[in-house]
Amino acid sequence: MNITTFIAQLTEEFDPSWETQTLTPATHFRGLDSWSSMQALVVLARINEEYGVLLTDADLGRCETIQDLFVLVKAYKAASIG
């Protein structure tokens, strides 16, 4: 699991306008024009599907950047293995 793959997977789930934006670990995803409550549900579902991690809306709410989200998913994934 690496940040580049994580960003690529998130990009697949969003509005096509995201493809023209450069997403980085420092991107504040909730500030993007295409971010919505529906997009939040899509992100949570994709993370569950790809990584077997079931995040809550509260978990997502604690994340400001894509890096924050990546670190959280990675931590939950590590905890479920250990």
N, CA, C and O atoms as a DFTB+ gen file, in Angstrom:
328 C
 N C O
     1  1       0.854      -1.179       0.000
     2  2       0.000       0.000       0.000
     3  2       0.893       1.232       0.000
     4  3       1.696       1.434       0.911
     5  1       0.740       2.048      -1.031
     6  2       1.518       3.284      -1.081
     7  2       0.606       4.447      -1.462
     8  3      -0.484       4.258      -2.002
     9  1       1.076       5.637      -1.169
    10  2       0.259       6.836      -1.354
    11  2      -0.083       7.084      -2.818
    12  3      -1.169       7.580      -3.119
    13  1       0.816       6.751      -3.725
    14  2       0.555       6.972      -5.147
    15  2      -0.617       6.123      -5.626
    16  3      -1.498       6.617      -6.331
    17  1      -0.630       4.861      -5.246
    18  2      -1.736       3.969      -5.606
    19  2      -3.028       4.428      -4.949
    20  3      -4.090       4.418      -5.572
    21  1      -2.932       4.827      -3.699
    22  2      -4.098       5.300      -2.956
    23  2      -4.732       6.499      -3.659
    24  3      -5.950       6.553      -3.827
    25  1      -3.908       7.454      -4.066
    26  2      -4.418       8.639      -4.765
    27  2      -5.038       8.245      -6.099
    28  3      -6.091       8.765      -6.469
    29  1      -4.403       7.342      -6.818
    30  2      -4.946       6.897      -8.111
    31  2      -6.317       6.257      -7.931
    32  3      -7.219       6.490      -8.736
    33  1      -6.482       5.452      -6.885
    34  2      -7.773       4.812      -6.635
    35  2      -8.836       5.836      -6.258
    36  3      -9.982       5.718      -6.691
    37  1      -8.482       6.822      -5.472
    38  2      -9.447       7.864      -5.121
    39  2      -9.865       8.653      -6.350
    40  3     -11.042       8.969      -6.526
    41  1      -8.905       8.966      -7.189
    42  2      -9.188       9.746      -8.389
    43  2     -10.199       9.040      -9.277
    44  3     -11.044       9.693      -9.889
    45  1     -10.126       7.715      -9.356
    46  2     -11.063       6.936     -10.173
    47  2     -12.509       7.107      -9.723
    48  3     -13.432       6.957     -10.524
    49  1     -12.705       7.414      -8.463
    50  2     -14.051       7.460      -7.896
    51  2     -14.703       8.835      -7.953
    52  3     -15.859       8.989      -7.559
    53  1     -13.986       9.818      -8.432
    54  2     -14.508      11.168      -8.378
    55  2     -14.926      11.708      -9.719
    56  3     -14.681      11.122     -10.773
    57  1     -15.551      12.824      -9.634
    58  2     -15.958      13.600     -10.794
    59  2     -14.799      13.692     -11.786
    60  3     -13.648      13.838     -11.375
    61  1     -15.086      13.610     -13.075
    62  2     -14.012      13.697     -14.072
    63  2     -13.146      14.947     -13.945
    64  3     -12.013      14.958     -14.425
    65  1     -13.652      15.989     -13.313
    66  2     -12.844      17.200     -13.145
    67  2     -11.612      16.935     -12.281
    68  3     -10.622      17.661     -12.375
    69  1     -11.663      15.903     -11.444
    70  2     -10.504      15.576     -10.618
    71  2      -9.331      15.142     -11.471
    72  3      -8.176      15.337     -11.095
    73  1      -9.629      14.549     -12.626
    74  2      -8.553      14.078     -13.480
    75  2      -7.694      15.231     -13.982
    76  3      -6.525      15.035     -14.311
    77  1      -8.258      16.417     -14.042
    78  2      -7.498      17.569     -14.528
    79  2      -6.789      18.294     -13.387
    80  3      -5.996      19.205     -13.626
    81  1      -7.068      17.900     -12.170
    82  2      -6.419      18.504     -11.017
    83  2      -5.280      17.597     -10.568
    84  3      -5.342      16.378     -10.725
    85  1      -4.266      18.192     -10.021
    86  2      -3.163      17.408      -9.496
    87  2      -3.432      17.144      -8.025
    88  3      -3.374      18.052      -7.195
    89  1      -3.723      15.903      -7.719
    90  2      -3.939      15.523      -6.335
    91  2      -2.609      15.093      -5.737
    92  3      -1.844      14.352      -6.353
    93  1      -2.353      15.561      -4.548
    94  2      -1.131      15.219      -3.835
    95  2      -1.513      14.781      -2.429
    96  3      -2.662      14.943      -2.021
    97  1      -0.567      14.233      -1.692
    98  2      -0.877      13.891      -0.306
    99  2      -1.368      15.093       0.505
   100  3      -2.131      14.923       1.455
   101  1      -0.942      16.296       0.142
   102  2      -1.326      17.502       0.887
   103  2      -2.661      18.097       0.449
   104  3      -3.107      19.091       1.023
   105  1      -3.302      17.511      -0.551
   106  2      -4.579      18.032      -1.040
   107  2      -5.645      17.945       0.050
   108  3      -5.847      16.893       0.656
   109  1      -6.315      19.056       0.285
   110  2      -7.454      19.090       1.207
   111  2      -8.682      18.688       0.388
   112  3      -9.300      19.515      -0.283
   113  1      -9.016      17.406       0.460
   114  2     -10.037      16.854      -0.441
   115  2     -11.410      17.466      -0.239
   116  3     -12.168      17.583      -1.202
   117  1     -11.754      17.857       0.967
   118  2     -13.082      18.440       1.194
   119  2     -13.223      19.834       0.599
   120  3     -14.336      20.344       0.467
   121  1     -12.113      20.447       0.244
   122  2     -12.151      21.761      -0.378
   123  2     -12.302      21.717      -1.889
   124  3     -12.452      22.759      -2.527
   125  1     -12.266      20.527      -2.465
   126  2     -12.408      20.399      -3.913
   127  2     -13.858      20.610      -4.328
   128  3     -14.782      20.239      -3.602
   129  1     -14.047      21.200      -5.486
   130  2     -15.394      21.512      -5.980
   131  2     -16.299      20.297      -6.049
   132  3     -17.498      20.403      -5.788
   133  1     -15.749      19.150      -6.394
   134  2     -16.590      17.966      -6.578
   135  2     -16.840      17.192      -5.279
   136  3     -17.504      16.156      -5.309
   137  1     -16.326      17.669      -4.144
   138  2     -16.550      16.969      -2.876
   139  2     -17.981      17.194      -2.410
   140  3     -18.486      18.317      -2.441
   141  1     -18.626      16.122      -1.980
   142  2     -19.996      16.183      -1.470
   143  2     -20.196      15.029      -0.499
   144  3     -19.319      14.181      -0.338
   145  1     -21.349      15.005       0.141
   146  2     -21.642      13.890       1.044
   147  2     -21.721      12.577       0.268
   148  3     -21.359      11.523       0.791
   149  1     -22.188      12.640      -0.966
   150  2     -22.229      11.439      -1.800
   151  2     -20.808      10.960      -2.108
   152  3     -20.533       9.761      -2.071
   153  1     -19.918      11.891      -2.408
   154  2     -18.530      11.518      -2.670
   155  2     -17.900      10.898      -1.425
   156  3     -17.092       9.975      -1.533
   157  1     -18.260      11.392      -0.258
   158  2     -17.746      10.825       0.983
   159  2     -18.151       9.359       1.103
   160  3     -17.331       8.517       1.469
   161  1     -19.398       9.051       0.801
   162  2     -19.860       7.662       0.854
   163  2     -19.131       6.794      -0.162
   164  3     -18.790       5.646       0.121
   165  1     -18.898       7.345      -1.337
   166  2     -18.174       6.613      -2.377
   167  2     -16.744       6.315      -1.917
   168  3     -16.245       5.206      -2.109
   169  1     -16.097       7.293      -1.317
   170  2     -14.735       7.097      -0.813
   171  2     -14.717       6.019       0.263
   172  3     -13.862       5.134       0.237
   173  1     -15.643       6.086       1.199
   174  2     -15.702       5.082       2.261
   175  2     -15.920       3.683       1.687
   176  3     -15.296       2.722       2.138
   177  1     -16.794       3.569       0.703
   178  2     -17.056       2.268       0.072
   179  2     -15.825       1.758      -0.667
   180  3     -15.502       0.573      -0.585
   181  1     -15.141       2.633      -1.380
   182  2     -13.945       2.217      -2.134
   183  2     -12.840       1.752      -1.193
   184  3     -12.162       0.762      -1.469
   185  1     -12.659       2.460      -0.091
   186  2     -11.649       2.063       0.892
   187  2     -11.995       0.699       1.473
   188  3     -11.113      -0.142       1.648
   189  1     -13.255       0.474       1.771
   190  2     -13.684      -0.822       2.287
   191  2     -13.427      -1.918       1.257
   192  3     -12.929      -2.991       1.595
   193  1     -13.764      -1.645       0.012
   194  2     -13.588      -2.624      -1.063
   195  2     -12.109      -2.932      -1.322
   196  3     -11.727      -4.096      -1.440
   197  1     -11.298      -1.908      -1.407
   198  2      -9.884      -2.081      -1.764
   199  2      -9.021      -2.577      -0.606
   200  3      -8.108      -3.378      -0.810
   201  1      -9.307      -2.104       0.607
   202  2      -8.414      -2.372       1.726
   203  2      -9.050      -3.170       2.860
   204  3      -8.364      -3.539       3.813
   205  1     -10.345      -3.440       2.769
   206  2     -11.009      -4.183       3.827
   207  2     -11.092      -3.400       5.121
   208  3     -11.153      -3.981       6.204
   209  1     -11.094      -2.082       5.009
   210  2     -11.149      -1.197       6.173
   211  2     -12.479      -0.462       6.142
   212  3     -12.803       0.218       5.168
   213  1     -13.240      -0.602       7.208
   214  2     -14.544       0.040       7.299
   215  2     -14.416       1.304       8.152
   216  3     -14.420       1.246       9.381
   217  1     -14.303       2.432       7.478
   218  2     -14.216       3.716       8.167
   219  2     -15.612       4.277       8.390
   220  3     -16.545       3.971       7.647
   221  1     -15.742       5.088       9.407
   222  2     -17.003       5.769       9.674
   223  2     -16.926       7.196       9.135
   224  3     -15.862       7.676       8.744
   225  1     -18.068       7.849       9.127
   226  2     -18.062       9.254       8.719
   227  2     -17.255      10.092       9.714
   228  3     -16.652      11.096       9.334
   229  1     -17.242       9.684      10.981
   230  2     -16.432      10.390      11.981
   231  2     -14.941      10.232      11.679
   232  3     -14.172      11.183      11.824
   233  1     -14.533       9.032      11.260
   234  2     -13.137       8.820      10.860
   235  2     -12.775       9.758       9.716
   236  3     -11.742      10.426       9.743
   237  1     -13.633       9.795       8.726
   238  2     -13.395      10.653       7.567
   239  2     -13.354      12.123       7.985
   240  3     -12.561      12.904       7.459
   241  1     -14.207      12.488       8.925
   242  2     -14.259      13.865       9.406
   243  2     -12.991      14.323      10.100
   244  3     -12.704      15.520      10.146
   245  1     -12.229      13.384      10.639
   246  2     -10.964      13.726      11.299
   247  2      -9.830      13.960      10.304
   248  3      -8.760      14.440      10.679
   249  1     -10.061      13.625       9.056
   250  2      -9.024      13.763       8.033
   251  2      -9.188      15.074       7.279
   252  3     -10.283      15.430       6.844
   253  1      -8.088      15.775       7.136
   254  2      -8.092      17.034       6.388
   255  2      -7.536      16.835       4.980
   256  3      -8.035      17.415       4.016
   257  1      -6.505      16.014       4.875
   258  2      -5.805      15.836       3.603
   259  2      -5.868      14.379       3.157
   260  3      -6.260      13.491       3.915
   261  1      -5.477      14.163       1.923
   262  2      -5.398      12.791       1.423
   263  2      -4.371      12.008       2.234
   264  3      -4.565      10.820       2.491
   265  1      -3.288      12.655       2.637
   266  2      -2.276      11.990       3.469
   267  2      -2.884      11.542       4.795
   268  3      -2.625      10.425       5.241
   269  1      -3.687      12.392       5.430
   270  2      -4.354      12.019       6.682
   271  2      -5.199      10.764       6.485
   272  3      -5.168       9.847       7.305
   273  1      -5.942      10.736       5.403
   274  2      -6.805       9.596       5.109
   275  2      -5.973       8.348       4.860
   276  3      -6.309       7.271       5.353
   277  1      -4.906       8.478       4.111
   278  2      -4.004       7.365       3.830
   279  2      -3.423       6.795       5.123
   280  3      -3.417       5.580       5.321
   281  1      -2.938       7.668       5.997
   282  2      -2.349       7.231       7.269
   283  2      -3.392       6.499       8.115
   284  3      -3.084       5.480       8.733
   285  1      -4.606       7.006       8.145
   286  2      -5.668       6.366       8.914
   287  2      -5.989       4.978       8.366
   288  3      -6.100       4.019       9.129
   289  1      -6.138       4.871       7.061
   290  2      -6.426       3.569       6.444
   291  2      -5.287       2.595       6.721
   292  3      -5.519       1.434       7.058
   293  1      -4.073       3.069       6.580
   294  2      -2.903       2.224       6.824
   295  2      -2.870       1.736       8.279
   296  3      -2.539       0.579       8.538
   297  1      -3.210       2.609       9.217
   298  2      -3.228       2.236      10.634
   299  2      -4.304       1.195      10.919
   300  3      -4.050       0.219      11.625
   301  1      -5.502       1.395      10.376
   302  2      -6.574       0.417      10.566
   303  2      -6.203      -0.916       9.928
   304  3      -6.475      -1.976      10.491
   305  1      -5.589      -0.862       8.764
   306  2      -5.181      -2.076       8.063
   307  2      -4.143      -2.828       8.889
   308  3      -4.232      -4.047       9.034
   309  1      -3.168      -2.119       9.427
   310  2      -2.129      -2.740      10.250
   311  2      -2.721      -3.344      11.520
   312  3      -2.305      -4.419      11.953
   313  1      -3.685      -2.658      12.113
   314  2      -4.319      -3.158      13.335
   315  2      -5.114      -4.428      13.073
   316  3      -5.196      -5.299      13.939
   317  1      -5.698      -4.538      11.893
   318  2      -6.501      -5.727      11.588
   319  2      -5.629      -6.932      11.264
   320  3      -6.078      -8.073      11.379
   321  1      -4.388      -6.687      10.862
   322  2      -3.465      -7.780      10.558
   323  2      -2.818      -8.284      11.836
   324  3      -2.610      -9.484      12.013
   325  1      -2.502      -7.347      12.727
   326  2      -1.758      -7.679      13.932
   327  2      -2.577      -8.221      14.987
   328  3      -2.067      -8.542      16.060
